[in-house]
């Protein structure tokens, strides 16, 4: 079995280019049409089954593992930006006035794409992985609307995992938090949304993949019934940086 980090390193340059492209074209809640198109295009290139139209611009990719099993895990990322003007001067500065990926959702989307590509190329797990790209996290409750429109009826994940950047944690540090039904892993970044290592995209994608690995290998599960409320946790809080 190949090392996931070394495997993902092969398309690190592509992930960086993708992140910078959607950073330059930020879209507000329920307006993420271009972003959704770009995500669907990438998933399709990798042979991933794509379902679109949930909460208007949301989409889900379906990745079956090599080994059949009734269990399934969801990995989720958000796609929308904030209504802010970007003042920093860089080649991939926002081209949409009054809109900016200031909360790192461009990074979140790219991280999940990196994990999706790895999973589609290796499929070294039992069951099904759903990659969920949610609109309107900042304003509009896009995740709730996806659920109301049948997300878990169509894609019945036993558990769903997400991540978010954490600018306040010092660069190079990792923190974990446990308690109740939630636990977290945080990877710190430097000041002013900058990260000192070019390999951070690999680490982000690896956080996603670790969730699938732990779920598939170590957690005993029962199949969720219609009355069950899927558990959504945020297991890997990371800092996207200036990639």
C-alpha positions as CSV (number, residue, x, y, z in Angstrom):
1,X,0.0,0.0,0.0
2,X,1.4,3.4,-1.0
3,X,2.1,6.1,1.5
4,X,-0.9,8.5,1.3
5,X,1.3,11.6,1.7
6,X,3.7,10.6,-1.0
7,X,0.7,9.6,-3.2
8,X,-1.0,13.0,-2.8
9,X,2.4,14.8,-3.3
10,X,2.2,13.9,-6.9
11,X,-0.7,16.3,-7.5
12,X,0.2,18.9,-5.0
13,X,0.8,21.5,-7.7
14,X,-2.6,20.8,-9.2
15,X,-4.2,21.3,-5.7
16,X,-2.4,24.6,-5.3
17,X,-3.6,25.8,-8.7
18,X,-7.2,24.8,-8.0
19,X,-7.2,26.6,-4.6
20,X,-5.8,29.8,-6.1
21,X,-8.4,29.6,-8.9
22,X,-11.4,29.5,-6.6
23,X,-9.8,32.0,-4.3
24,X,-9.7,34.4,-7.2
25,X,-13.4,33.7,-8.0
26,X,-15.1,33.7,-4.6
27,X,-18.9,33.3,-4.5
28,X,-21.4,34.1,-1.8
29,X,-24.0,31.7,-0.2
30,X,-26.1,29.8,-2.8
31,X,-24.2,31.6,-5.6
32,X,-21.3,29.1,-5.7
33,X,-22.2,28.1,-9.3
34,X,-18.7,28.4,-10.7
35,X,-17.1,26.7,-7.7
36,X,-19.6,23.9,-7.8
37,X,-19.0,23.4,-11.5
38,X,-15.2,23.3,-11.0
39,X,-15.6,20.7,-8.2
40,X,-17.9,18.6,-10.2
41,X,-15.5,18.7,-13.2
42,X,-12.6,17.5,-11.1
43,X,-14.6,14.7,-9.4
44,X,-15.8,13.6,-12.9
45,X,-12.3,13.5,-14.2
46,X,-11.4,11.0,-11.5
47,X,-14.3,8.7,-12.2
48,X,-16.3,9.8,-9.2
49,X,-20.1,9.6,-9.4
50,X,-21.5,13.2,-8.9
51,X,-24.9,14.2,-7.7
52,X,-25.8,17.9,-7.9
53,X,-28.6,20.2,-6.9
54,X,-28.9,19.9,-3.1
55,X,-29.4,23.3,-1.6
56,X,-29.1,24.8,-5.1
57,X,-25.3,24.6,-5.5
58,X,-24.4,21.7,-3.2
59,X,-23.0,18.4,-4.5
60,X,-22.0,15.0,-3.4
61,X,-19.5,12.5,-4.8
62,X,-19.9,8.8,-4.2
63,X,-16.7,6.7,-3.9
64,X,-17.2,2.9,-3.2
65,X,-14.3,1.1,-1.7
66,X,-12.7,-2.1,-3.0
67,X,-14.5,-4.2,-0.4
68,X,-18.3,-4.3,-0.1
69,X,-19.8,-3.2,3.2
70,X,-23.0,-1.6,4.5
71,X,-21.2,1.1,6.3
72,X,-20.6,4.6,4.9
73,X,-18.8,7.7,6.1
74,X,-19.2,11.3,4.8
75,X,-16.5,13.9,4.5
76,X,-17.8,17.5,4.2
77,X,-16.4,20.9,3.1
78,X,-17.9,24.3,2.6
79,X,-17.6,26.4,-0.5
80,X,-18.9,29.9,0.1
81,X,-17.0,33.2,0.7
82,X,-17.5,36.2,2.9
83,X,-18.8,39.7,1.8
84,X,-15.5,41.4,2.2
85,X,-13.1,43.2,-0.1
86,X,-9.6,41.7,-0.5
87,X,-6.9,44.3,-0.2
88,X,-3.8,42.0,-0.4
89,X,-1.9,42.1,-3.7
90,X,-1.2,38.7,-5.1
91,X,-1.7,37.1,-8.5
92,X,-4.8,35.2,-7.3
93,X,-6.4,38.1,-5.5
94,X,-10.2,38.1,-5.6
95,X,-11.6,39.3,-8.9
96,X,-15.1,39.7,-7.5
97,X,-15.5,43.1,-5.7
98,X,-16.8,42.8,-2.2
99,X,-16.2,39.1,-2.0
100,X,-13.3,37.2,-0.5
101,X,-12.4,33.8,0.8
102,X,-11.3,35.2,4.1
103,X,-12.5,32.2,6.2
104,X,-10.6,29.6,4.2
105,X,-13.4,27.7,2.5
106,X,-11.3,27.7,-0.7
107,X,-8.8,25.7,1.3
108,X,-11.5,23.4,2.8
109,X,-12.8,22.6,-0.7
110,X,-9.4,21.9,-2.1
111,X,-8.5,19.7,0.9
112,X,-11.6,17.5,0.3
113,X,-10.8,17.3,-3.4
114,X,-7.3,16.0,-2.5
115,X,-8.8,13.4,-0.3
116,X,-11.4,12.5,-2.9
117,X,-8.8,12.0,-5.6
118,X,-6.7,9.8,-3.3
119,X,-9.7,7.7,-2.3
120,X,-10.9,7.3,-5.9
121,X,-7.4,6.2,-7.0
122,X,-6.8,3.7,-4.2
123,X,-10.2,2.7,-2.9
124,X,-8.4,0.8,-0.1
125,X,-11.4,0.7,2.3
126,X,-14.6,-1.2,2.9
127,X,-18.0,0.5,2.3
128,X,-18.7,3.9,0.8
129,X,-17.2,7.3,1.1
130,X,-19.4,10.3,0.4
131,X,-17.6,13.7,-0.3
132,X,-20.1,16.4,0.5
133,X,-19.6,20.0,-0.8
134,X,-21.9,22.3,1.1
135,X,-23.0,25.8,0.1
136,X,-23.9,28.7,2.4
137,X,-22.0,27.9,5.5
138,X,-21.5,31.5,6.4
139,X,-25.1,32.7,5.9
140,X,-28.2,30.7,4.9
141,X,-27.8,27.4,6.6
142,X,-26.8,25.4,3.5
143,X,-26.0,22.3,5.5
144,X,-29.5,22.2,7.1
145,X,-31.1,22.7,3.7
146,X,-29.2,19.8,2.2
147,X,-30.4,17.6,5.1
148,X,-34.0,18.9,4.6
149,X,-33.8,18.1,0.9
150,X,-32.8,14.5,1.6
151,X,-29.1,14.4,1.9
152,X,-29.0,11.4,4.3
153,X,-31.9,9.6,2.7
154,X,-30.0,9.6,-0.6
155,X,-26.6,9.2,0.9
156,X,-27.0,7.4,4.3
157,X,-23.7,8.1,6.0
158,X,-23.3,6.5,9.5
159,X,-21.0,9.4,10.5
160,X,-19.9,12.7,8.9
161,X,-16.6,14.4,9.5
162,X,-15.6,18.0,8.7
163,X,-12.7,20.3,9.3
164,X,-12.0,24.0,9.7
165,X,-8.9,26.2,9.8
166,X,-7.8,27.6,13.1
167,X,-5.6,30.8,12.6
168,X,-5.0,31.2,16.4
169,X,-2.9,28.1,16.8
170,X,0.8,28.7,16.4
171,X,2.4,27.3,13.3
172,X,3.7,23.8,13.6
173,X,1.5,22.9,16.5
174,X,-1.2,20.2,16.6
175,X,-3.8,20.1,19.3
176,X,-6.6,17.7,20.1
177,X,-9.7,18.0,22.2
178,X,-12.1,15.3,23.4
179,X,-15.4,15.3,25.2
180,X,-18.9,14.2,24.7
181,X,-19.8,13.6,21.1
182,X,-17.1,15.9,19.7
183,X,-13.4,15.7,19.4
184,X,-11.0,17.8,17.5
185,X,-7.6,17.9,15.9
186,X,-6.2,21.4,15.1
187,X,-3.1,22.1,13.0
188,X,-1.7,25.6,13.7
189,X,-0.7,28.2,11.1
190,X,1.3,31.4,11.2
191,X,0.3,35.0,11.3
192,X,-1.9,36.7,8.7
193,X,-3.1,33.5,7.1
194,X,0.3,32.3,6.1
195,X,1.7,28.8,6.5
196,X,5.5,28.1,6.5
197,X,5.4,24.8,4.7
198,X,4.6,23.9,1.1
199,X,3.4,20.4,2.2
200,X,0.4,21.7,4.2
201,X,-2.0,20.6,1.4
202,X,-0.8,17.0,1.9
203,X,-1.4,17.2,5.7
204,X,-4.9,18.5,5.2
205,X,-5.9,15.8,2.8
206,X,-4.3,13.2,5.1
207,X,-6.5,14.5,7.9
208,X,-9.5,13.6,5.8
209,X,-8.2,10.2,4.9
210,X,-7.4,9.4,8.5
211,X,-11.1,9.8,9.3
212,X,-12.0,7.2,6.7
213,X,-9.2,4.8,7.9
214,X,-10.2,5.0,11.6
215,X,-13.9,4.6,10.7
216,X,-13.3,1.6,8.4
217,X,-10.8,-0.3,10.6
218,X,-11.6,0.3,14.2
219,X,-15.1,1.5,14.9
220,X,-17.9,-1.1,15.4
221,X,-21.1,0.3,13.8
222,X,-24.7,-0.5,13.5
223,X,-26.7,0.6,10.4
224,X,-28.5,3.8,11.1
225,X,-32.3,3.6,11.1
226,X,-34.7,6.2,9.7
227,X,-35.2,7.6,13.2
228,X,-31.5,8.1,13.8
229,X,-30.0,11.6,13.6
230,X,-26.6,11.3,11.9
231,X,-23.7,12.5,14.0
232,X,-21.7,15.3,12.5
233,X,-18.3,16.1,14.1
234,X,-15.5,18.4,13.3
235,X,-12.4,16.2,13.8
236,X,-9.7,18.1,12.1
237,X,-9.5,21.8,12.5
238,X,-6.7,23.1,10.3
239,X,-5.2,26.3,9.0
240,X,-5.3,26.7,5.2
241,X,-2.5,29.2,4.9
242,X,-1.3,31.3,2.0
243,X,-0.9,28.4,-0.5
